[in-house]
Amino acid sequence: YQRRVRGVKSHINDMRDEASKAQEWLDTWYARGEKTRNENWKWAANKEWDQFLEIERKIKGDMTVEEWTEWMDVQWKDADIRCKKHWGFNGHDSTESNRVHRYSRNVIWEIRKMAD
């Protein structure tokens, strides 16, 4: 239980950092040509931040191991779908957001395996 909570809290902090980095790029004048990519990046970090707040809430809830495992499998699949988006010319606008979603997908899998 505590390992799962620590993993989730660590990932929440990582997503806060990612959103902050994306905002830093949005605030620079020389990154205007990358605005869509950076906005997608920030959106992805905020989405994953919210996702992991929900995971933390569920960990502290009263789900059975079977319910937890099934729910986490759905969360993993949703993250897997999110990390395969293809926006902009040659996928350029989705590179950073896909990286953030892939990282979250992998963390979800690691946390889910703790229930096995």
C-alpha positions as CSV (number, residue, x, y, z in Angstrom):
1,Y,0.0,0.0,0.0
2,Q,2.6,2.5,1.0
3,R,4.8,1.7,-2.0
4,R,1.9,2.4,-4.3
5,V,1.1,5.7,-2.6
6,R,4.7,6.8,-2.7
7,G,4.9,5.9,-6.4
8,V,1.8,7.9,-7.2
9,K,2.9,10.9,-5.2
10,S,6.3,10.9,-6.9
11,H,4.6,10.8,-10.3
12,I,2.2,13.6,-9.4
13,N,5.3,15.7,-8.6
14,D,6.9,14.7,-11.9
15,M,3.8,15.8,-13.8
16,R,3.8,19.1,-11.9
17,D,7.4,19.6,-13.1
18,E,6.5,18.7,-16.7
19,A,3.6,21.2,-16.7
20,S,6.0,23.8,-15.4
21,K,8.6,23.1,-18.0
22,A,6.0,23.3,-20.8
23,Q,4.8,26.6,-19.4
24,E,8.3,27.9,-19.4
25,W,8.6,27.1,-23.1
26,L,5.2,28.8,-23.7
27,D,6.5,31.9,-22.0
28,T,9.5,32.3,-24.2
29,W,9.3,34.5,-27.3
30,Y,11.5,32.2,-29.4
31,A,9.3,29.2,-28.9
32,R,6.2,30.8,-30.6
33,G,6.6,28.5,-33.6
34,E,6.3,25.5,-31.2
35,K,3.2,26.9,-29.4
36,T,0.9,24.0,-30.3
37,R,3.4,21.4,-29.3
38,N,4.1,23.1,-26.0
39,E,0.4,23.6,-25.3
40,N,-0.2,19.9,-26.0
41,W,2.7,19.0,-23.7
42,K,1.3,21.1,-20.9
43,W,-2.2,19.7,-21.4
44,A,-0.7,16.1,-21.2
45,A,1.1,16.8,-18.0
46,N,-2.0,18.3,-16.4
47,K,-4.1,15.4,-17.6
48,E,-1.7,12.9,-16.1
49,W,-1.5,14.9,-12.9
50,D,-5.3,14.7,-12.6
51,Q,-5.2,11.0,-13.5
52,F,-2.7,10.2,-10.7
53,L,-4.7,12.2,-8.2
54,E,-7.6,9.9,-9.0
55,I,-5.3,6.9,-8.7
56,E,-4.2,8.1,-5.3
57,R,-7.9,8.5,-4.2
58,K,-8.7,5.0,-5.4
59,I,-5.7,3.5,-3.5
60,K,-7.0,5.0,-0.3
61,G,-10.5,3.8,-1.1
62,D,-12.1,0.4,-0.3
63,M,-11.7,-1.4,-3.6
64,T,-10.9,-5.1,-3.5
65,V,-7.7,-6.3,-5.1
66,E,-9.7,-7.6,-8.1
67,E,-11.6,-4.3,-8.5
68,W,-8.3,-2.4,-8.2
69,T,-6.5,-4.6,-10.8
70,E,-9.4,-4.3,-13.3
71,W,-9.6,-0.5,-12.8
72,M,-5.9,-0.1,-13.2
73,D,-6.0,-2.2,-16.4
74,V,-8.5,0.3,-17.8
75,Q,-6.3,3.2,-16.7
76,W,-3.3,1.6,-18.4
77,K,-5.2,1.1,-21.7
78,D,-6.5,4.7,-21.6
79,A,-2.9,6.0,-21.1
80,D,-1.7,3.7,-23.9
81,I,-4.3,5.2,-26.3
82,R,-3.3,8.7,-25.2
83,C,0.4,8.1,-25.9
84,K,-0.2,7.2,-29.5
85,K,-1.7,10.5,-30.8
86,H,-0.3,12.0,-34.0
87,W,-0.9,15.7,-34.2
88,G,0.6,18.3,-36.6
89,F,2.9,17.9,-39.5
90,N,4.7,14.5,-39.3
91,G,3.5,14.2,-35.6
92,H,5.6,17.1,-34.5
93,D,2.9,18.7,-32.3
94,S,2.5,15.4,-30.3
95,T,6.1,14.5,-29.5
96,E,6.3,15.9,-26.0
97,S,2.7,15.0,-25.0
98,N,3.2,11.5,-26.2
99,R,6.4,11.2,-24.2
100,V,4.5,12.3,-21.0
101,H,1.7,9.9,-21.7
102,R,4.1,7.0,-22.3
103,Y,5.9,7.7,-19.0
104,S,2.6,7.8,-17.2
105,R,1.5,4.6,-18.9
106,N,4.6,2.9,-17.7
107,V,4.2,4.1,-14.1
108,I,0.6,2.9,-14.1
109,W,1.8,-0.5,-15.1
110,E,4.4,-0.6,-12.3
111,I,1.9,0.5,-9.7
112,R,-0.7,-2.0,-11.0
113,K,1.9,-4.9,-10.8
114,M,2.2,-4.2,-7.1
115,A,-1.2,-5.7,-6.6
116,D,-0.1,-9.0,-8.2
